[in-house]
Amino acid sequence: MSKHYLLLITLNCLLIVPAGAQDLVDRAHAFLNSLSPELQREAQFSIEDDERKNFHFIPKMRKGPNFHDMGPDQKKAALALLGASLSDQGYQKSIEIMELENVLLSMGQDYKFPDGSPVRDPLRYHLTVFGEPSREAPWGWRFEGHHISLNFTSHSGKVISSTPSFFGSNPGIVSIEPYTGRQVLKKESTLALDLVNSLSDTQLGQARFSETAPRGIFTGIEREVALLEPMGISYTALTHGQQEAFMDLLEVYIGNYIFDFAEVLRRKIMEAGVDKLHFAWAGGMKWGQPHYYRIQGPMLIIEYDNTQDDANHVHTVVRDLTNDFAEDFLREHYEKEHKN
């Protein structure tokens, strides 16, 4: 059993206090205070720093300490902050995606960065803090590595933005031990395939904008995204059963967030208009065939693609067109402060 595998077991078994049991500010301070002065300097940026919007989900060199830099208590403090920022479902996905780096290593993907360190590394996930954790002033933090980019902003002890958020899975379904059969983003895949295959020929003609799937998500790593063309079938053109299936799929994505923020996002989507939501599809309609889908509304874009590695490599992203990186909130906050 590899050293990395054992370390990931350690991470997965760390006690995570339920989100309501400890304030996010306390958890952030506990993480920062656990670090050496040198690591603190590496971990913390101002909230205005351009690094806060340096959004990526590929294997790359990143700023901020990763788990290789941390001892057991520091790892526990980092994961406690992550655990307080996501639902149990979102937290578990994060850990399992990290573990998939071991699968890629076992498959012979032993690529190296220019400094000689391995590209496939379940401990190369970084946590950075933006601003000073406070119960009054806004501040933020990010958890990021291969196939994970989670961006949070907090104010008054609550998460006010959790987007953009990215989860990916390679392989989509694992075929080697000890992870055989694992499908980290299973519901994102199976619920969508069930929905598109339930459409009538007429409905499918509206939903499917191309028989060929695009190479990846349209929004990419753009720091700011605009409303894409609302292709696909409208929520109102679905049958009652299909509407329920559509909402179940939407809830999978909302369900990754902590309860309070999930409720805010859900209400925001509803207020923008359920009747304005669209479901768009491209590519094949079976697992193993490259495919892509998008859920879009006036303030929301959710994208999913499964096109690489024989359609066994999944990407998902959620973008809030009005408040990625808490842009709307921060703009209003600073305008109000400037007036005062």
Secondary structure as GFF3:
##gff-version 3
##sequence-region A 1 340
A	DSSP	alpha_helix	3	13	.	.	.	ID=ss1
A	DSSP	three_ten_helix	19	21	.	.	.	ID=ss2
A	DSSP	alpha_helix	24	34	.	.	.	ID=ss3
A	DSSP	alpha_helix	37	43	.	.	.	ID=ss4
A	DSSP	beta_strand	44	45	.	.	.	ID=ss5
A	DSSP	three_ten_helix	50	53	.	.	.	ID=ss6
A	DSSP	three_ten_helix	67	69	.	.	.	ID=ss7
A	DSSP	alpha_helix	72	85	.	.	.	ID=ss8
A	DSSP	alpha_helix	88	106	.	.	.	ID=ss9
A	DSSP	beta_strand	126	130	.	.	.	ID=ss10
A	DSSP	beta_strand	139	145	.	.	.	ID=ss11
A	DSSP	beta_strand	148	155	.	.	.	ID=ss12
A	DSSP	beta_strand	158	161	.	.	.	ID=ss13
A	DSSP	beta_strand	165	169	.	.	.	ID=ss14
A	DSSP	alpha_helix	186	197	.	.	.	ID=ss15
A	DSSP	alpha_helix	201	207	.	.	.	ID=ss16
A	DSSP	beta_strand	208	210	.	.	.	ID=ss17
A	DSSP	beta_strand	233	234	.	.	.	ID=ss18
A	DSSP	three_ten_helix	235	237	.	.	.	ID=ss19
A	DSSP	alpha_helix	240	254	.	.	.	ID=ss20
A	DSSP	alpha_helix	259	273	.	.	.	ID=ss21
A	DSSP	three_ten_helix	274	276	.	.	.	ID=ss22
A	DSSP	beta_strand	278	283	.	.	.	ID=ss23
A	DSSP	beta_strand	291	297	.	.	.	ID=ss24
A	DSSP	beta_strand	300	306	.	.	.	ID=ss25
A	DSSP	beta_strand	314	320	.	.	.	ID=ss26
A	DSSP	three_ten_helix	324	326	.	.	.	ID=ss27
A	DSSP	alpha_helix	327	339	.	.	.	ID=ss28
###
